[in-house]
Amino acid sequence: MSFKLKNTYEMFGYNKDFSNGDRLVTEKKLPKDVYGQINPNGIIEINKDISDKNKKRAVAHEQVHLNQMNEGRLRYDHNNYYYRTSNVSPIQVIPVSEINTKDRDLPWEKHS
């Protein structure tokens, strides 16, 4: 009798096709109009119900935000988003209550 070992990504529930040493991607149920998002820990979450082509696009888009987070230019918590255009520019603090996360005119979306 043989058995198949899961790889590390599968064992922890990450998508093995999109995850790599630099990013972790998980598929989950998201609202129909949301293809992907990134959580505060830097894990990319993509909608499990979209096509593979759209999953690839969502990961590429969220990778930009992951890079912004890794560079210290973007972070957020339950109350605010914190963004700066460069590592030497002042930090913009934007309350979550004033943000529509689907707005493509947000400062950090202009680069993604």
ROTI-36220 format. One line per 8 residues: number of its first residue (from 1); for each residue x, y, z of N, C-alpha, C, O. Coordinates in pm, 1 decimal. Atoms other than C-alpha are relative to their C-alpha. Layout:
BEGIN
NUM) X:Y:Z:X:Y:Z:X:Y:Z:X:Y:Z; ...
% end
This chain:
BEGIN
1) 83.7:-116.1:0.0:0.0:0.0:0.0:89.3:123.9:0.0:185.8:132.1:76.0; -79.2:-122.6:5.5:135.6:341.2:-90.2:-87.4:118.3:41.0:-210.1:109.5:45.1; 71.6:-121.8:-34.2:41.3:687.8:14.0:79.5:117.8:-53.7:199.3:107.4:-80.1; -63.0:-119.8:53.5:114.8:1037.2:-108.7:14.7:102.7:112.0:-82.2:137.6:179.4; -23.9:-105.7:-98.0:273.9:1292.1:119.2:-40.4:134.1:-59.5:-13.8:161.3:-176.6; 32.8:-135.1:43.7:138.1:1642.8:94.9:125.0:85.6:9.6:209.9:64.6:96.2; -111.7:-93.2:-14.4:384.9:1919.9:27.5:-33.5:100.3:110.8:-146.2:104.0:160.4; 16.2:-93.3:-112.2:431.5:2192.2:287.5:-117.8:94.1:-21.0:-194.7:119.2:71.7
9) 109.3:-93.5:26.4:190.0:2432.3:118.1:-135.2:-67.7:19.2:-224.3:-12.1:83.4; 126.6:72.7:-13.0:-87.0:2172.6:95.0:-28.9:-36.1:145.6:-143.8:-30.5:189.4; 18.2:40.3:-138.7:-32.0:2059.9:452.8:-58.9:113.8:83.7:-139.0:89.7:174.0; 48.1:-114.6:-76.6:-99.4:2411.6:583.1:-114.0:74.4:-68.9:-155.8:180.3:-22.0; 116.8:-57.0:65.3:-381.0:2488.9:338.0:28.3:112.9:-97.0:-62.0:190.2:-128.8; -33.6:-104.3:96.0:-196.2:2717.8:97.2:-7.3:-54.1:-141.6:9.9:-173.9:-164.0; 5.5:38.4:140.2:-234.5:2713.3:-279.9:141.8:-25.4:-48.8:224.5:65.8:-48.8; -136.9:36.9:39.3:73.0:2529.2:-409.2:39.9:61.0:-133.5:159.1:74.9:-161.0
17) -32.8:-57.6:130.3:48.2:2684.8:-757.3:42.6:146.0:10.3:123.2:192.6:-70.3; -29.2:-142.6:-12.2:67.4:3045.3:-637.9:91.8:34.3:116.6:150.8:142.3:118.2; -88.5:-26.1:-113.8:260.8:3017.5:-311.0:143.5:-31.7:-38.6:169.3:-120.7:-119.7; -142.5:27.6:20.2:639.0:3031.9:-311.1:74.9:45.9:125.4:12.3:78.0:226.4; -78.1:-38.7:-116.8:920.8:3119.8:-74.6:-20.8:143.2:44.8:11.7:178.3:158.3; 19.4:-141.1:-32.2:826.2:3487.6:-86.3:-143.3:36.0:36.6:-168.0:143.0:92.3; 140.0:-32.9:-29.0:448.4:3468.4:-51.4:-79.5:-127.0:26.5:-48.6:-234.7:-24.7; 94.2:107.9:-27.8:172.2:3249.9:83.9:-136.1:42.5:-52.9:-182.3:153.8:-27.6
25) 130.0:-27.5:60.2:-157.1:3230.0:-102.6:-97.1:-108.6:43.4:-67.1:-227.7:35.0; 104.7:94.3:-37.1:-474.3:3069.5:23.9:-126.8:34.1:-76.6:-151.5:150.3:-108.9; 128.0:-21.3:66.7:-808.7:3023.9:-148.1:-110.5:-9.0:103.7:-109.8:-96.9:189.8; 110.9:1.5:-95.1:-1125.2:3105.6:41.1:-123.1:60.3:-64.0:-115.6:121.5:-170.5; 125.7:-57.0:46.7:-1485.1:3205.5:-5.3:3.1:149.7:28.8:11.6:191.9:144.1; 4.4:-145.8:-11.5:-1493.5:3580.1:-71.4:-126.0:48.7:-70.8:-184.4:-25.9:-149.4; 115.6:-52.6:72.9:-1778.0:3804.1:-189.4:22.8:-10.1:-151.2:136.3:-4.4:-198.7; -7.4:24.0:144.3:-1856.1:3755.2:-558.3:84.1:104.0:-74.6:154.6:70.1:-169.6
33) -71.9:-106.2:70.4:-1707.3:4090.6:-660.8:141.0:24.0:54.3:207.0:119.5:13.1; -135.3:-12.4:-55.5:-1384.2:4042.9:-460.2:83.8:-116.5:-50.7:56.0:-232.4:-20.2; -88.0:104.5:53.7:-1109.5:3854.0:-642.5:108.9:-38.0:98.7:148.9:-154.2:105.8; -107.1:29.0:-93.3:-845.3:3884.4:-374.0:17.9:111.5:100.2:-34.7:221.7:84.5; -33.4:-97.7:-103.3:-718.2:4061.9:-66.6:124.7:-49.6:70.6:163.3:-165.8:57.9; -117.2:39.4:-77.7:-414.4:4062.3:155.8:-29.7:29.3:146.0:-81.7:136.0:178.6; 28.4:-24.0:-141.1:-440.4:4023.5:529.7:119.9:69.1:65.8:227.1:75.1:5.7; -109.1:-75.0:-63.6:-227.4:4219.7:781.3:127.9:-81.1:20.7:235.0:-23.6:40.0
41) -118.6:84.8:-14.9:8.9:3921.9:813.0:71.4:-23.9:-132.1:173.1:-93.3:-135.7; -64.5:14.9:130.0:93.0:3939.7:442.3:-39.9:-125.4:-75.5:25.5:-161.6:-173.3; 48.2:118.2:71.8:-100.3:3629.4:337.8:-104.5:44.7:-101.4:-201.6:112.0:-66.8; 92.0:-35.4:107.2:-275.6:3671.5:4.2:-115.0:-99.6:0.3:-93.8:-220.9:-0.2; 120.1:83.1:3.4:-631.8:3541.0:1.8:-69.5:25.2:-132.7:-100.3:139.6:-166.2; 68.1:-16.1:128.1:-794.7:3474.7:-335.5:-132.6:-74.6:2.7:-149.8:-173.6:73.7; 133.9:57.3:7.6:-1153.8:3393.8:-420.0:7.4:-137.7:-64.4:55.3:-150.8:-177.0; -8.7:137.1:50.7:-1183.8:3018.0:-466.3:-95.1:-25.1:-115.9:-82.0:-126.3:-184.7
49) 102.1:21.0:102.2:-1476.7:3061.8:-707.7:26.8:72.2:-131.5:-61.0:75.2:-217.7; -29.5:-69.0:125.7:-1302.5:3261.2:-983.1:87.8:-88.6:-88.4:142.8:-188.6:-42.4; -77.8:78.9:95.8:-1124.7:3131.2:-1293.6:148.5:4.7:34.0:193.7:93.6:106.2; -145.0:1.9:-22.4:-756.5:3038.8:-1289.1:65.4:126.8:-53.7:159.5:178.4:6.5; -54.2:-123.6:57.9:-686.3:3339.4:-1513.4:-19.1:116.8:97.2:72.8:195.7:118.9; 26.2:-108.1:-95.1:-850.5:3574.8:-1263.3:73.7:-20.5:131.6:110.5:76.9:197.2; -80.6:26.4:-119.2:-674.0:3403.2:-973.1:142.1:51.2:-21.4:201.2:112.3:67.7; -135.6:-46.3:32.3:-342.8:3475.6:-1144.4:6.5:152.5:3.7:101.9:209.6:56.4
57) 5.4:-146.7:-1.3:-443.7:3840.8:-1195.7:-10.6:52.8:142.8:54.6:150.9:178.5; 18.3:-42.9:-139.2:-555.4:3870.6:-832.1:129.9:-12.6:78.4:165.1:76.8:155.3; -127.1:19.4:-70.8:-226.9:3727.7:-702.1:100.3:106.7:-43.1:171.4:161.9:40.8; -93.1:-103.1:48.6:-27.2:3966.9:-923.4:-33.3:135.7:62.0:56.7:209.7:101.6; 41.9:-127.5:-58.7:-230.8:4262.6:-794.4:34.6:5.0:149.0:89.7:104.3:196.6; -27.4:2.0:-143.7:-200.1:4161.2:-429.7:149.5:-7.4:29.0:193.7:35.4:135.7; -145.8:4.0:-16.1:173.6:4096.3:-477.8:56.0:141.6:10.0:151.8:165.9:83.4; -42.9:-140.4:-8.9:212.7:4471.6:-532.8:-19.3:50.2:142.9:68.4:117.1:197.7
65) 25.3:-42.7:-138.0:54.2:4532.7:-191.8:92.7:-71.8:97.9:136.7:-12.2:196.2; -95.2:72.6:-84.2:271.7:4262.4:-35.5:136.6:68.0:-5.5:202.9:83.6:97.1; -127.3:-72.6:13.9:577.0:4443.1:-173.7:-4.6:131.5:77.0:91.8:166.9:145.0; 14.6:-125.3:-73.5:445.6:4773.2:-33.2:10.4:-25.0:150.5:72.2:53.4:222.5; -5.9:33.2:-142.7:402.3:4607.3:306.8:142.0:-38.2:41.0:190.5:5.2:145.4; -136.6:43.1:-31.4:747.1:4445.4:297.7:98.6:116.0:-1.3:199.0:113.4:69.9; -86.0:-118.5:7.6:903.3:4781.6:208.0:-33.4:101.9:108.5:32.6:205.4:118.0; 38.2:-92.0:-106.9:730.8:4948.1:504.9:-80.8:118.4:-47.6:-89.3:219.3:22.5
73) 77.7:-111.9:53.4:511.9:5168.6:285.1:-149.7:-14.5:24.1:-223.4:83.5:12.3; 142.7:22.7:-22.6:172.9:5011.1:365.2:-18.4:-96.0:116.9:49.3:-198.3:127.3; 44.7:91.8:-104.6:17.9:4858.7:672.6:-138.1:45.8:43.4:-179.6:158.3:15.4; 132.1:-37.8:-51.0:-321.2:4855.5:834.4:-35.4:-83.4:121.0:19.4:-191.2:144.4; 53.9:71.2:-115.4:-504.4:4754.8:1147.1:-151.5:20.2:-1.8:-206.9:61.9:-103.6; 146.2:-11.3:-3.2:-868.5:4757.8:1257.8:-48.0:144.7:-7.6:-164.0:169.5:-40.4; 41.4:-139.9:-5.9:-870.6:5137.5:1286.0:45.9:84.6:-117.6:-27.4:172.6:-162.8; -60.3:-88.7:99.5:-644.5:5285.4:1019.0:80.5:-75.0:-105.3:124.9:-188.0:-85.0
81) -99.2:38.6:100.1:-447.8:5239.4:700.1:114.1:100.1:12.9:91.2:218.7:36.4; -119.1:-84.3:-9.5:-92.8:5375.9:707.2:76.1:-17.1:-130.4:116.7:-127.8:-165.5; -64.3:9.9:130.9:66.7:5459.4:374.2:94.6:116.8:-20.4:67.7:229.1:22.2; -90.4:-105.7:44.8:361.3:5653.7:244.1:54.2:-38.7:-136.5:74.9:-156.5:-165.6; -40.8:26.6:138.0:478.9:5688.6:-113.0:143.2:-49.5:-9.5:178.4:-120.7:-103.5; -138.4:48.5:-3.1:843.8:5628.0:-22.4:40.3:-16.9:146.1:-33.2:22.3:236.7; -44.9:23.6:-137.7:1043.7:5530.1:283.0:38.5:127.4:73.6:57.5:124.8:195.2; -34.9:-126.4:-65.1:1128.8:5894.8:350.6:-116.8:98.3:2.8:-106.0:203.8:65.3
89) 114.9:-90.5:0.4:786.9:6052.2:287.5:-80.5:-16.6:129.1:-72.6:-120.5:194.8; 80.8:10.7:-121.9:548.4:6127.1:574.4:-108.3:-107.4:-14.5:-156.3:-134.6:-124.6; 102.7:104.1:-0.2:300.6:5856.5:671.2:-138.0:65.1:-2.1:-168.2:152.3:79.5; 139.2:-42.5:5.0:-59.3:5920.6:570.3:-80.3:-98.6:85.1:-71.4:-219.8:65.5; 86.1:84.5:-83.0:-302.5:5789.1:831.1:-143.1:22.6:-46.3:-195.2:133.9:-39.1; 135.5:-9.9:53.0:-644.1:5714.0:683.8:-89.7:-94.0:80.3:-68.9:-215.3:79.1; 89.2:85.5:-79.3:-923.0:5589.8:913.3:-76.1:-100.1:-88.1:-121.0:-66.2:-197.6; 72.6:104.5:72.3:-1085.2:5264.1:801.6:-142.2:45.5:-31.5:-196.7:12.0:-136.7
97) 138.1:-45.9:18.4:-1424.7:5430.8:842.0:-16.3:91.9:-120.9:-128.1:111.6:-168.3; 5.5:-91.2:114.0:-1337.0:5670.2:556.5:40.1:-67.2:-131.0:53.6:0.1:-233.2; -53.3:69.2:117.1:-1224.6:5401.9:310.2:-101.8:-96.6:-58.8:-168.2:-171.8:12.5; 69.5:104.2:74.8:-1406.0:5205.7:44.7:111.5:-83.5:-61.8:180.4:-36.7:-152.5; -114.0:81.1:44.6:-1161.8:4919.1:-14.3:-7.8:-37.6:-147.7:90.1:-87.1:-203.6; 12.4:28.6:143.9:-1295.4:4875.2:-369.3:36.8:121.0:-85.5:35.5:113.4:-208.4; -36.1:-123.5:69.6:-1189.9:5230.2:-459.6:140.0:-13.0:-59.2:237.0:-30.7:14.5; -130.1:12.6:68.0:-908.9:5213.1:-716.8:79.5:130.9:3.1:192.0:135.7:-46.8
105) -71.6:-127.1:-10.7:-815.2:5577.7:-644.6:71.9:16.3:133.4:129.6:121.9:159.3; -74.7:-7.1:-125.4:-670.7:5499.7:-301.6:148.8:10.5:-31.5:194.4:-45.4:-131.2; -141.6:-23.7:32.0:-304.1:5604.2:-282.2:79.1:-127.3:-29.8:160.3:-128.3:-122.3; -77.0:123.5:20.5:-169.8:5247.2:-257.1:-49.8:-80.4:-119.5:20.2:-170.1:-166.4; 51.9:69.9:117.9:-391.6:5127.5:-544.9:55.5:57.9:-129.6:56.4:-9.5:-232.5; -51.0:-64.2:121.6:-239.5:5372.4:-791.5:124.2:-69.0:-52.9:157.4:-54.5:-170.5; -123.6:67.4:40.7:77.3:5161.8:-800.8:-21.3:-148.6:-26.2:74.5:-220.6:-54.1; 21.6:145.0:15.6:-90.2:4821.5:-833.9:-74.1:-34.9:-127.4:-99.3:-152.4:-153.9
% end
